[in-house]
Amino acid sequence: MSPVLIGILAYVLIQLLIVVIVARRIRGENDYLLAGRRFGVGLATFTIFATWFGAETCIGAAGAVYQGGLSNSTADPFGYTMCLLLMGCVFAVPLWRRKLTTFADLFRQRFSPGVERLATLLLVPTSIMWAAAQIRALGQVISTSSDFNVEFAIAIAAGVVILYTVYGGLLADAVTDLIQGVLVMVGLIILLLVVVNAVGGVHAAVAAIDPQRLRLFEGPPLEVMERWAVPILGSALAQELIAVILASHTPQVARRASLTAGGIYLVFGLIPVFVGLIGARLLPDLAEPERLLPQVAQKFLPTLPYVVFSGAVISAILSTVAGALLAAAALTSHNLVVPLKPHLSALAKVRVARICVIVGGVLAYVLALHAEGIYHLVEEASAFGSAGIFVTAVIGLFSRFGYTRAAYGALIAGTGTWVAGEYVLALPQPYLTSVAAALTAYMLLAATEQRLPRPAMD
């Protein structure tokens, strides 16, 4: 067994130990899913950053830029930075004041339990796909650091992340995120310094970048809008992010944490992008672009810095996959299972959530084995069902226009249009079309509902 793999395994074991210790403080669903709503600015900021800064940022973005320049990686770090800033500026305070447990609770409060269930069924696959992307990336890191083939490495990765997530809940995830966030920053700074030195300094590194690859808004206007809309509208109201907002101690903490995390995310997200831009100089004609960042690190870093870097990447992935699996488990257990058995004890609710983590982890593993790639998975996770979710949530959160029929119509129209546009009709802008369909359906049905007796509001 190589020293690098030993170091990585030691790091994972330490993380698991921390999770098991912190998990002893869990007494009920509120502790497991929302860490008792005790987050301050520091803990909330690092939890958002570490949860958001995942495989698509470290590995997927570097590979995408290596293939097609900046325009091939609109989502990371630019689009996802925008969605964090949007959350802080617009959504954090009103969502916190609703006193929700999950994002799907908003649909029950504002519309009906039926709308809540439909929204949950649309939100859960998004989190599963997000988790699958992280598991696939962790498998890539393990495979690069060992003699394991990618399929076996993905299986190992799935086992680790399920075990990591099932015990600790959001509280343990937040505690380890503080460590993981620092490791990510240190690891990326080390890689940046070594890579710049390897190409001959700052001026040589800048000169190695083809100016044609710096076009961020390349393409027809509608195509550019499509690329930006998917990460911004598709992820601004993600359960993974909203969970940290709801776990914050005050609405001011929630807002400040989201804005600060967005700034940190952009700064450190630019490092993998930079590596992708000069990747042709470092590793020309790379067969698997997704492996660019791990292979650059393996080639240019000495053993100890490489272990630190690998630990940083694993940190990023573990944080993100834990958040994704917890999101899927929270939605499934709190919004689908527990309402069927309302008299469950506090500990029984935690057990249900943990079982949902395991089931979600297995599904994510299967998806990770058969996915086209990390970046593709993340884009689908952001796009699936999110058009109707975004339209319905925004109108429902900030107005009293429209009720149950309008919500159903927007959710169904948004999802159906995106699926048909992406997989059947091959529309050039399936996501923008689905947003337009969801908004149209909501407005038309809401206008007819105004003539009907109004249901009781929250």
TIZA-913739 format. One record per residue (C-alpha): residue number from 0; residue in one letter; z, y, x. Coordinates in nm, 4 decimals, m for minus. Each point is the difference from the previous one (the first is absolute). Layout:
(atom NUM,a,(Z,Y,X));
...
This chain:
(atom 0,m,(0.0000,0.0000,0.0000));
(atom 1,s,(m0.1019,0.3383,0.1427));
(atom 2,p,(0.2595,0.2705,0.0803));
(atom 3,v,(m0.1722,0.2275,m0.2529));
(atom 4,l,(0.0354,m0.2518,m0.2821));
(atom 5,i,(0.3629,m0.0633,0.0958));
(atom 6,g,(0.0659,0.3739,m0.0172));
(atom 7,i,(m0.1649,0.0279,m0.3397));
(atom 8,l,(0.1980,m0.2953,m0.1387));
(atom 9,a,(0.3233,0.1477,0.1360));
(atom 10,y,(m0.0783,0.3291,m0.1698));
(atom 11,v,(m0.0710,m0.1699,m0.3339));
(atom 12,l,(0.3228,m0.2003,0.0206));
(atom 13,i,(0.2013,0.3170,0.0630));
(atom 14,q,(m0.1614,0.1620,m0.3025));
(atom 15,l,(0.0796,m0.3041,m0.2145));
(atom 16,l,(0.3619,0.0105,0.1165));
(atom 17,i,(0.0290,0.3666,m0.0994));
(atom 18,v,(m0.1464,m0.0802,m0.3419));
(atom 19,v,(0.2471,m0.2841,m0.0619));
(atom 20,i,(0.2973,0.2198,0.0995));
(atom 21,v,(m0.1042,0.2921,m0.2186));
(atom 22,a,(m0.0802,m0.2316,m0.2918));
(atom 23,r,(0.3718,m0.0727,m0.0404));
(atom 24,r,(0.0408,0.3440,m0.1612));
(atom 25,i,(m0.2328,m0.0842,m0.2894));
(atom 26,r,(0.1927,m0.0286,m0.3259));
(atom 27,g,(m0.2683,0.0475,m0.2634));
(atom 28,e,(m0.3549,0.0977,m0.0903));
(atom 29,n,(0.0621,0.3677,0.0765));
(atom 30,d,(0.1077,m0.0880,0.3562));
(atom 31,y,(m0.2835,m0.2459,0.0583));
(atom 32,l,(m0.2845,0.2104,m0.1409));
(atom 33,l,(0.1236,0.3575,0.0615));
(atom 34,a,(0.2684,m0.0267,0.2707));
(atom 35,g,(0.2574,0.1451,m0.2405));
(atom 36,r,(m0.1962,0.3295,m0.0150));
(atom 37,r,(0.1802,0.1211,0.3141));
(atom 38,f,(m0.2829,0.1041,0.2358));
(atom 39,g,(0.0353,0.3254,0.1923));
(atom 40,v,(m0.2927,0.1909,0.1501));
(atom 41,g,(m0.0046,m0.1899,0.3307));
(atom 42,l,(0.0140,m0.3491,m0.1456));
(atom 43,a,(m0.2457,0.0822,m0.2797));
(atom 44,t,(m0.2449,0.1616,0.2455));
(atom 45,f,(m0.0038,m0.2944,0.2394));
(atom 46,t,(m0.0220,m0.2478,m0.2874));
(atom 47,i,(m0.3056,0.1764,m0.1432));
(atom 48,f,(m0.1589,0.0321,0.3442));
(atom 49,a,(0.0668,m0.3602,0.1018));
(atom 50,t,(m0.1083,m0.1347,m0.3393));
(atom 51,w,(m0.3211,0.2044,0.0001));
(atom 52,f,(m0.0837,m0.0508,0.3689));
(atom 53,g,(m0.1270,m0.3553,m0.0208));
(atom 54,a,(m0.2782,m0.2279,0.1120));
(atom 55,e,(m0.2755,0.2161,m0.1421));
(atom 56,t,(0.1220,0.2914,0.2143));
(atom 57,c,(0.0664,m0.1863,0.3240));
(atom 58,i,(m0.2733,m0.2623,m0.0035));
(atom 59,g,(m0.2348,0.0623,m0.2922));
(atom 60,a,(m0.0651,0.3682,0.0732));
(atom 61,a,(m0.0633,m0.0573,0.3711));
(atom 62,g,(m0.2528,m0.2725,m0.0820));
(atom 63,a,(m0.1668,0.2060,m0.2735));
(atom 64,v,(m0.0422,0.3018,0.2290));
(atom 65,y,(m0.1282,m0.2273,0.2772));
(atom 66,q,(m0.2707,m0.1210,m0.2400));
(atom 67,g,(m0.1070,0.3217,m0.1677));
(atom 68,g,(0.1877,0.3059,0.1227));
(atom 69,l,(0.2380,0.2241,m0.1958));
(atom 70,s,(m0.1996,m0.0173,m0.3221));
(atom 71,n,(0.0671,m0.3743,m0.0060));
(atom 72,s,(0.3762,0.0595,m0.0073));
(atom 73,t,(0.0558,0.2776,m0.2527));
(atom 74,a,(0.3036,m0.1736,m0.1471));
(atom 75,d,(0.1975,m0.0275,0.3218));
(atom 76,p,(0.1667,0.2138,0.0948));
(atom 77,f,(m0.1555,0.2874,m0.1943));
(atom 78,g,(m0.0134,m0.1242,m0.3596));
(atom 79,y,(0.3407,m0.1670,0.0056));
(atom 80,t,(0.1530,0.3095,0.1594));
(atom 81,m,(m0.1352,0.2017,m0.2927));
(atom 82,c,(0.1542,m0.2364,m0.2531));
(atom 83,l,(0.3435,0.0342,0.1668));
(atom 84,l,(m0.0303,0.3787,m0.0102));
(atom 85,l,(m0.1131,m0.0203,m0.3636));
(atom 86,m,(0.3054,m0.2098,m0.0842));
(atom 87,g,(0.2334,0.2496,0.1674));
(atom 88,c,(m0.1586,0.3110,m0.1514));
(atom 89,v,(m0.0690,m0.1239,m0.3534));
(atom 90,f,(0.1560,m0.3309,m0.1031));
(atom 91,a,(0.3246,m0.0631,0.1908));
(atom 92,v,(0.2351,0.2253,m0.1972));
(atom 93,p,(m0.1211,m0.0840,m0.3556));
(atom 94,l,(m0.0030,m0.3723,0.0777));
(atom 95,w,(0.3523,0.0111,0.1471));
(atom 96,r,(0.1336,0.1870,m0.3029));
(atom 97,r,(m0.1240,m0.2754,m0.2302));
(atom 98,k,(0.2642,m0.2356,0.1475));
(atom 99,l,(m0.2447,m0.2893,0.0119));
(atom 100,t,(0.0565,m0.3346,0.1692));
(atom 101,t,(m0.3706,m0.0716,0.0481));
(atom 102,f,(m0.3166,0.2020,m0.0544));
(atom 103,a,(m0.0860,m0.2163,m0.3021));
(atom 104,d,(0.3152,0.1290,m0.1756));
(atom 105,l,(m0.1814,0.3309,m0.0461));
(atom 106,f,(m0.2574,m0.1698,m0.2231));
(atom 107,r,(0.2754,m0.1460,m0.2196));
(atom 108,q,(0.1878,0.3312,m0.0230));
(atom 109,r,(m0.3071,0.2074,m0.0776));
(atom 110,f,(m0.2163,m0.2468,m0.1952));
(atom 111,s,(0.1243,m0.3495,m0.0977));
(atom 112,p,(0.1217,m0.3347,0.1399));
(atom 113,g,(m0.3516,m0.1388,m0.0479));
(atom 114,v,(m0.1509,0.2735,0.2169));
(atom 115,e,(0.2750,m0.0683,0.2553));
(atom 116,r,(m0.1003,m0.3668,0.0191));
(atom 117,l,(m0.3705,0.0785,0.0351));
(atom 118,a,(0.0708,0.2545,0.2730));
(atom 119,t,(0.2143,m0.2569,0.1808));
(atom 120,l,(m0.2794,m0.2576,m0.0125));
(atom 121,l,(m0.2314,0.2549,0.1618));
(atom 122,l,(0.2494,0.1174,0.2634));
(atom 123,v,(0.1149,m0.3403,0.1273));
(atom 124,p,(m0.3410,m0.1157,0.1371));
(atom 125,t,(m0.0231,0.3267,0.1943));
(atom 126,s,(0.3234,m0.0755,0.1837));
(atom 127,i,(m0.1036,m0.3615,0.0597));
(atom 128,m,(m0.3296,0.1123,0.1548));
(atom 129,w,(0.1834,0.2548,0.2140));
(atom 130,a,(0.2384,m0.2717,0.1217));
(atom 131,a,(m0.2929,m0.2327,0.0727));
(atom 132,a,(m0.1549,0.2621,0.2280));
(atom 133,q,(0.3242,0.0236,0.1985));
(atom 134,i,(0.0346,m0.3783,0.0268));
(atom 135,r,(m0.3555,m0.0287,0.1265));
(atom 136,a,(0.0659,0.2699,0.2598));
(atom 137,l,(0.3218,m0.1642,0.1173));
(atom 138,g,(m0.1950,m0.3222,0.0400));
(atom 139,q,(m0.2503,0.1890,0.2180));
(atom 140,v,(0.2819,0.1270,0.2241));
(atom 141,i,(0.1590,m0.3451,0.0328));
(atom 142,s,(m0.3393,m0.1600,0.0697));
(atom 143,t,(m0.0807,0.2565,0.2708));
(atom 144,s,(0.3391,m0.0569,0.1657));
(atom 145,s,(m0.0184,m0.3813,m0.0043));
(atom 146,d,(m0.2314,m0.3008,m0.0048));
(atom 147,f,(0.0273,m0.0334,m0.3796));
(atom 148,n,(m0.3169,0.0311,m0.2059));
(atom 149,v,(m0.0084,0.2794,m0.2572));
(atom 150,e,(0.0521,m0.2267,m0.3032));
(atom 151,f,(0.3149,m0.1582,0.1444));
(atom 152,a,(0.1243,0.3398,0.1168));
(atom 153,i,(m0.0442,0.1394,m0.3530));
(atom 154,a,(0.2091,m0.2905,m0.1348));
(atom 155,i,(0.2772,0.0815,0.2493));
(atom 156,a,(m0.0239,0.3669,m0.0941));
(atom 157,a,(0.0333,m0.0797,m0.3702));
(atom 158,g,(0.3109,m0.2102,0.0582));
(atom 159,v,(0.1628,0.2738,0.2081));
(atom 160,v,(m0.0656,0.2806,m0.2444));
(atom 161,i,(0.1151,m0.1975,m0.3034));
(atom 162,l,(0.3250,m0.0903,0.1748));
(atom 163,y,(0.0394,0.3576,0.1224));
(atom 164,t,(m0.0480,0.1502,m0.3448));
(atom 165,v,(0.1760,m0.2439,m0.2281));
(atom 166,y,(0.3505,0.0572,0.1390));
(atom 167,g,(0.0447,0.3673,0.0574));
(atom 168,g,(m0.1673,0.1984,m0.2758));
(atom 169,l,(m0.0614,0.3732,0.0400));
(atom 170,l,(0.3374,0.0650,0.1660));
(atom 171,a,(m0.0633,m0.2351,0.2920));
(atom 172,d,(m0.3592,0.1173,0.0189));
(atom 173,a,(0.1175,0.3605,0.0349));
(atom 174,v,(0.2502,m0.0808,0.2748));
(atom 175,t,(m0.2597,m0.1867,0.2041));
(atom 176,d,(m0.2617,0.2671,m0.0742));
(atom 177,l,(0.1980,0.2488,0.2055));
(atom 178,i,(m0.0271,m0.2291,0.3017));
(atom 179,q,(m0.3556,m0.0953,m0.0795));
(atom 180,g,(m0.1151,0.3583,m0.0441));
(atom 181,v,(0.1270,0.0933,0.3456));
(atom 182,l,(m0.1605,m0.3110,0.1516));
(atom 183,v,(m0.3348,0.0829,m0.1601));
(atom 184,m,(0.0080,0.3502,0.1456));
(atom 185,v,(0.1021,m0.1181,0.3473));
(atom 186,g,(m0.2538,m0.2828,0.0033));
(atom 187,l,(m0.2898,0.2220,m0.1028));
(atom 188,i,(0.0919,0.2723,0.2493));
(atom 189,i,(0.0083,m0.2588,0.2814));
(atom 190,l,(m0.3402,m0.1344,m0.1062));
(atom 191,l,(m0.1492,0.3498,m0.0204));
(atom 192,l,(0.1178,0.0929,0.3492));
(atom 193,v,(m0.1257,m0.3231,0.1549));
(atom 194,v,(m0.3380,0.0135,m0.1757));
(atom 195,v,(m0.0607,0.3637,0.0989));
(atom 196,n,(0.0884,m0.0855,0.3597));
(atom 197,a,(m0.2313,m0.3056,m0.0086));
(atom 198,v,(m0.3058,0.2121,m0.0862));
(atom 199,g,(0.0787,0.2611,0.2650));
(atom 200,g,(0.2182,0.2597,m0.1698));
(atom 201,v,(m0.0135,0.2272,m0.3029));
(atom 202,h,(m0.3318,0.1677,0.0813));
(atom 203,a,(m0.1715,m0.3333,0.0677));
(atom 204,a,(0.1419,m0.1466,m0.3215));
(atom 205,v,(m0.1258,0.2921,m0.2068));
(atom 206,a,(m0.3385,m0.0153,0.1725));
(atom 207,a,(m0.0246,m0.3714,m0.0861));
(atom 208,i,(m0.0038,0.0795,m0.3735));
(atom 209,d,(m0.3427,0.0200,m0.1577));
(atom 210,p,(m0.0072,0.3277,m0.2034));
(atom 211,q,(m0.2017,m0.1783,m0.2701));
(atom 212,r,(0.3046,m0.2214,m0.0659));
(atom 213,l,(0.2220,0.3009,m0.0825));
(atom 214,r,(m0.1625,0.0748,m0.3348));
(atom 215,l,(0.2775,m0.0467,m0.2544));
(atom 216,f,(m0.1988,0.1063,m0.3079));
(atom 217,e,(m0.3270,m0.1738,0.0783));
(atom 218,g,(m0.2162,m0.1030,m0.2945));
(atom 219,p,(m0.0984,0.1276,m0.3475));
(atom 220,p,(0.2715,0.2050,m0.1788));
(atom 221,l,(0.0759,m0.2626,m0.2655));
(atom 222,e,(0.0300,m0.2703,0.2648));
(atom 223,v,(0.2425,0.2173,0.1963));
(atom 224,m,(0.2027,0.0692,m0.3144));
(atom 225,e,(0.0157,m0.3733,m0.0718));
(atom 226,r,(0.1347,m0.0756,0.3478));
(atom 227,w,(0.2732,0.2613,m0.0350));
(atom 228,a,(0.0896,m0.0714,m0.3626));
(atom 229,v,(0.0849,m0.3665,0.0612));
(atom 230,p,(0.2907,0.0543,0.2434));
(atom 231,i,(0.1264,0.3262,m0.1517));
(atom 232,l,(m0.0100,m0.0745,m0.3734));
(atom 233,g,(0.0349,m0.3741,0.0490));
(atom 234,s,(0.3183,0.0133,0.2091));
(atom 235,a,(0.1778,0.3249,m0.0877));
(atom 236,l,(0.1842,m0.1870,m0.2772));
(atom 237,a,(0.0493,m0.3341,0.1742));
(atom 238,q,(0.3180,m0.1917,m0.0867));
(atom 239,e,(0.0786,m0.0395,0.3729));
(atom 240,l,(0.0206,0.3771,0.0397));
(atom 241,i,(0.1657,0.0705,m0.3329));
(atom 242,a,(0.2779,m0.2513,0.0781));
(atom 243,v,(0.1135,0.2168,0.2928));
(atom 244,i,(m0.0254,0.3146,m0.2129));
(atom 245,l,(0.2228,m0.1604,m0.2638));
(atom 246,a,(0.2418,m0.1252,0.2666));
(atom 247,s,(0.0535,0.3525,0.1368));
(atom 248,h,(0.3377,0.1640,m0.0630));
(atom 249,t,(m0.1435,0.3222,m0.1491));
(atom 250,p,(m0.3440,0.1243,m0.1118));
(atom 251,q,(m0.0015,0.2427,0.2929));
(atom 252,v,(0.0498,m0.2917,0.2405));
(atom 253,a,(m0.2893,m0.1839,m0.1645));
(atom 254,r,(m0.2350,0.2965,0.0374));
(atom 255,r,(0.0953,0.0860,0.3598));
(atom 256,a,(m0.0199,m0.3631,0.1109));
(atom 257,s,(m0.3496,m0.0469,m0.1408));
(atom 258,l,(m0.1327,0.3199,0.1588));
(atom 259,t,(0.1603,m0.0708,0.3381));
(atom 260,a,(m0.1205,m0.3600,0.0018));
(atom 261,g,(m0.3522,0.1242,m0.0754));
(atom 262,g,(0.0032,0.2229,0.3072));
(atom 263,i,(0.1318,m0.2749,0.2283));
(atom 264,y,(m0.2504,m0.2450,m0.1442));
(atom 265,l,(m0.2949,0.2261,0.0808));
(atom 266,v,(0.1112,0.0662,0.3590));
(atom 267,f,(0.0539,m0.3638,0.0935));
(atom 268,g,(m0.2850,m0.1273,m0.2165));
(atom 269,l,(m0.2414,0.1957,0.2172));
(atom 270,i,(0.0824,m0.2174,0.3031));
(atom 271,p,(m0.1716,m0.3193,m0.1290));
(atom 272,v,(m0.2889,0.2212,m0.1144));
(atom 273,f,(m0.0316,0.1392,0.3532));
(atom 274,v,(m0.0015,m0.3529,0.1434));
(atom 275,g,(m0.2758,m0.0905,m0.2451));
(atom 276,l,(m0.2057,0.3028,0.1066));
(atom 277,i,(0.0089,m0.0937,0.3689));
(atom 278,g,(m0.0001,m0.3743,m0.0700));
(atom 279,a,(m0.3622,m0.0435,0.1074));
(atom 280,r,(0.1002,0.1224,0.3460));
(atom 281,l,(0.3014,m0.2328,0.0167));
(atom 282,l,(m0.1417,m0.3174,m0.1602));
(atom 283,p,(m0.3761,0.0253,m0.0610));
(atom 284,d,(m0.1707,m0.2403,m0.2431));
(atom 285,l,(0.3231,m0.1314,m0.1492));
(atom 286,a,(m0.0796,m0.2841,m0.2419));
(atom 287,e,(0.3057,0.0542,m0.2247));
(atom 288,p,(0.0752,0.3731,m0.0346));
(atom 289,e,(0.3297,m0.0714,m0.1807));
(atom 290,r,(0.1346,m0.1382,0.3275));
(atom 291,l,(m0.0801,0.3171,0.1970));
(atom 292,l,(0.3513,0.1435,0.0161));
(atom 293,p,(0.1776,m0.3291,0.0924));
(atom 294,q,(m0.2654,m0.0824,0.2614));
(atom 295,v,(0.0086,0.3484,0.1540));
(atom 296,a,(0.3769,m0.0267,0.0256));
(atom 297,q,(m0.0215,m0.3484,0.1505));
(atom 298,k,(m0.2596,0.1092,0.2553));
(atom 299,f,(0.1547,0.3258,0.1188));
(atom 300,l,(0.3767,m0.0358,m0.0484));
(atom 301,p,(0.2294,m0.1846,0.2445));
(atom 302,t,(0.2146,m0.2763,m0.1487));
(atom 303,l,(0.3109,0.2019,m0.0918));
(atom 304,p,(m0.1861,0.2965,m0.1565));
(atom 305,y,(m0.2226,m0.2490,m0.1807));
(atom 306,v,(0.3065,m0.1682,m0.1497));
(atom 307,v,(0.1248,0.3438,m0.1096));
(atom 308,f,(m0.3385,0.0796,m0.1528));
(atom 309,s,(m0.0239,m0.3366,m0.1760));
(atom 310,g,(0.3501,0.0535,m0.1340));
(atom 311,a,(m0.1110,0.3395,m0.1270));
(atom 312,v,(m0.3000,m0.1444,m0.1822));
(atom 313,i,(0.2130,m0.2789,m0.1459));
(atom 314,s,(0.2518,0.2664,m0.1050));
(atom 315,a,(m0.2668,0.1898,m0.1875));
(atom 316,i,(m0.1311,m0.3119,m0.1688));
(atom 317,l,(0.3399,m0.1429,m0.0963));
(atom 318,s,(0.1057,0.3302,m0.1551));
(atom 319,t,(m0.3170,0.0316,m0.2029));
(atom 320,v,(m0.0141,m0.3596,m0.1190));
(atom 321,a,(0.3687,0.0092,m0.0947));
(atom 322,g,(m0.0638,0.3102,m0.2085));
(atom 323,a,(m0.3052,m0.1570,m0.1642));
(atom 324,l,(0.1701,m0.3294,m0.0857));
(atom 325,l,(0.3075,0.1838,m0.1278));
(atom 326,a,(m0.2253,0.2165,m0.2157));
(atom 327,a,(m0.1696,m0.3025,m0.1544));
(atom 328,a,(0.3346,m0.1765,m0.0470));
(atom 329,a,(0.1657,0.3066,m0.1533));
(atom 330,l,(m0.2785,0.0482,m0.2523));
(atom 331,t,(m0.0191,m0.3692,m0.0897));
(atom 332,s,(0.3719,m0.0623,m0.0293));
(atom 333,h,(0.1180,0.3309,m0.1493));
(atom 334,n,(m0.2919,0.0699,m0.2327));
(atom 335,l,(m0.1217,m0.3486,m0.0971));
(atom 336,v,(0.2690,m0.2668,0.0521));
(atom 337,v,(0.3338,0.1760,m0.0591));
(atom 338,p,(m0.1046,0.1497,m0.3386));
(atom 339,l,(m0.0514,m0.3586,m0.1210));
(atom 340,k,(0.3599,m0.0839,0.0995));
(atom 341,p,(0.1942,0.3261,m0.0456));
(atom 342,h,(0.3435,m0.1636,0.0428));
(atom 343,l,(m0.0506,m0.1103,0.3613));
(atom 344,s,(0.2859,0.0852,0.2346));
(atom 345,a,(m0.0470,0.2471,0.2864));
(atom 346,l,(m0.0244,m0.2783,0.2596));
(atom 347,a,(m0.2365,m0.2008,m0.2197));
(atom 348,k,(m0.2350,0.2988,m0.0094));
(atom 349,v,(0.0053,0.0085,0.3814));
(atom 350,r,(m0.0836,m0.3723,0.0095));
(atom 351,v,(m0.2959,0.0579,m0.2323));
(atom 352,a,(m0.1250,0.2818,0.2238));
(atom 353,r,(0.0303,m0.2229,0.3092));
(atom 354,i,(m0.1944,m0.2803,m0.1672));
(atom 355,c,(m0.2689,0.2555,m0.0849));
(atom 356,v,(m0.0118,0.1012,0.3684));
(atom 357,i,(m0.0691,m0.3616,0.0997));
(atom 358,v,(m0.2704,m0.0464,m0.2629));
(atom 359,g,(m0.1619,0.3299,0.0958));
(atom 360,g,(0.0135,m0.0917,0.3678));
(atom 361,v,(m0.1777,m0.3308,m0.0599));
(atom 362,l,(m0.2726,0.1721,m0.2014));
(atom 363,a,(m0.0398,0.2630,0.2734));
(atom 364,y,(m0.0329,m0.2769,0.2622));
(atom 365,v,(m0.2801,m0.1707,m0.1943));
(atom 366,l,(m0.1781,0.3321,m0.0419));
(atom 367,a,(0.0420,0.0843,0.3701));
(atom 368,l,(m0.1738,m0.3252,0.1000));
(atom 369,h,(m0.3103,0.0721,m0.2065));
(atom 370,a,(m0.0292,0.3789,0.0267));
(atom 371,e,(m0.2972,0.1721,0.1616));
(atom 372,g,(0.2245,0.2175,0.2150));
(atom 373,i,(0.3083,0.2195,0.0154));
(atom 374,y,(m0.1695,0.3275,m0.0835));
(atom 375,h,(m0.1910,m0.1556,m0.2907));
(atom 376,l,(0.3227,m0.1408,m0.1451));
(atom 377,v,(0.1772,0.3354,0.0210));
(atom 378,e,(m0.2865,0.1847,m0.1675));
(atom 379,e,(m0.0073,m0.2539,m0.2851));
(atom 380,a,(0.3781,0.0268,m0.0340));
(atom 381,s,(m0.0287,0.3762,m0.0418));
(atom 382,a,(m0.2904,m0.0205,m0.2455));
(atom 383,f,(0.0923,m0.2918,m0.2293));
(atom 384,g,(0.1392,0.1278,m0.3299));
(atom 385,s,(0.1174,0.3275,0.1516));
(atom 386,a,(m0.2440,0.2304,m0.1818));
(atom 387,g,(0.1533,m0.0675,m0.3406));
(atom 388,i,(0.3501,m0.0082,0.1470));
(atom 389,f,(m0.0453,0.3405,0.1628));
(atom 390,v,(m0.1545,0.1678,m0.3049));
(atom 391,t,(0.2566,m0.1399,m0.2430));
(atom 392,a,(0.3003,0.0709,0.2234));
(atom 393,v,(m0.0997,0.3575,0.0838));
(atom 394,i,(m0.0705,0.0983,m0.3605));
(atom 395,g,(0.3062,m0.1865,m0.1247));
(atom 396,l,(0.2280,0.1482,0.2653));
(atom 397,f,(m0.1010,0.3629,m0.0454));
(atom 398,s,(m0.0909,0.0237,m0.3693));
(atom 399,r,(0.0712,m0.1416,m0.3432));
(atom 400,f,(m0.3686,m0.0373,m0.0824));
(atom 401,g,(m0.0990,m0.3544,m0.0948));
(atom 402,y,(0.1989,m0.3082,m0.0853));
(atom 403,t,(m0.0320,m0.3766,0.0046));
(atom 404,r,(m0.3655,m0.0366,m0.0984));
(atom 405,a,(m0.1106,0.2571,0.2546));
(atom 406,a,(0.1962,m0.1749,0.2746));
(atom 407,y,(m0.1452,m0.3406,m0.0847));
(atom 408,g,(m0.3490,0.1445,m0.0106));
(atom 409,a,(0.0295,0.1718,0.3384));
(atom 410,l,(0.1480,m0.3038,0.1750));
(atom 411,i,(m0.2613,m0.2395,m0.1380));
(atom 412,a,(m0.2955,0.2366,0.0458));
(atom 413,g,(0.0977,0.0904,0.3549));
(atom 414,t,(0.0483,m0.3580,0.1160));
(atom 415,g,(m0.2971,m0.1442,m0.1867));
(atom 416,t,(m0.2357,0.2691,0.1269));
(atom 417,w,(0.1088,m0.0447,0.3618));
(atom 418,v,(m0.0319,m0.3811,m0.0102));
(atom 419,a,(m0.3424,0.0201,m0.1646));
(atom 420,g,(m0.1158,0.2777,0.2294));
(atom 421,e,(0.1220,m0.1715,0.3178));
(atom 422,y,(m0.0917,m0.3633,m0.0657));
(atom 423,v,(m0.2639,m0.0088,m0.2769));
(atom 424,l,(m0.1999,0.3225,m0.0146));
(atom 425,a,(0.0431,0.1009,0.3669));
(atom 426,l,(0.0433,0.3656,m0.0928));
(atom 427,p,(m0.0195,0.2447,0.2925));
(atom 428,q,(0.3324,0.1638,m0.0957));
(atom 429,p,(0.1978,m0.2590,m0.1972));
(atom 430,y,(0.3375,0.1686,0.0486));
(atom 431,l,(m0.1037,0.3489,m0.1096));
(atom 432,t,(m0.1763,m0.1588,m0.2975));
(atom 433,s,(0.3176,m0.1878,m0.0921));
(atom 434,v,(0.2085,0.3196,0.0192));
(atom 435,a,(m0.2484,0.1758,m0.2289));
(atom 436,a,(0.0045,m0.2956,m0.2424));
(atom 437,a,(0.3811,m0.0098,m0.0089));
(atom 438,l,(0.0268,0.3747,m0.0579));
(atom 439,t,(m0.2652,m0.0048,m0.2735));
(atom 440,a,(0.1631,m0.2937,m0.1785));
(atom 441,y,(0.3430,0.1645,0.0142));
(atom 442,m,(m0.1229,0.3338,m0.1333));
(atom 443,l,(m0.2052,m0.1477,m0.2843));
(atom 444,l,(0.2742,m0.2346,m0.1193));
(atom 445,a,(0.2709,0.2625,0.0432));
(atom 446,a,(m0.1971,0.2385,m0.2196));
(atom 447,t,(m0.0069,m0.2583,m0.2805));
(atom 448,e,(0.3700,m0.0748,0.0450));
(atom 449,q,(0.0865,0.3620,m0.0714));
(atom 450,r,(m0.0850,m0.0679,m0.3626));
(atom 451,l,(0.2321,m0.3008,m0.0223));
(atom 452,p,(0.3793,0.0000,m0.0404));
(atom 453,r,(0.1533,0.0609,0.3436));
(atom 454,p,(0.2060,m0.2813,0.1523));
(atom 455,a,(0.3531,0.0642,0.1193));
(atom 456,m,(m0.0014,0.1602,0.3471));
(atom 457,d,(0.2383,m0.0651,0.2872));
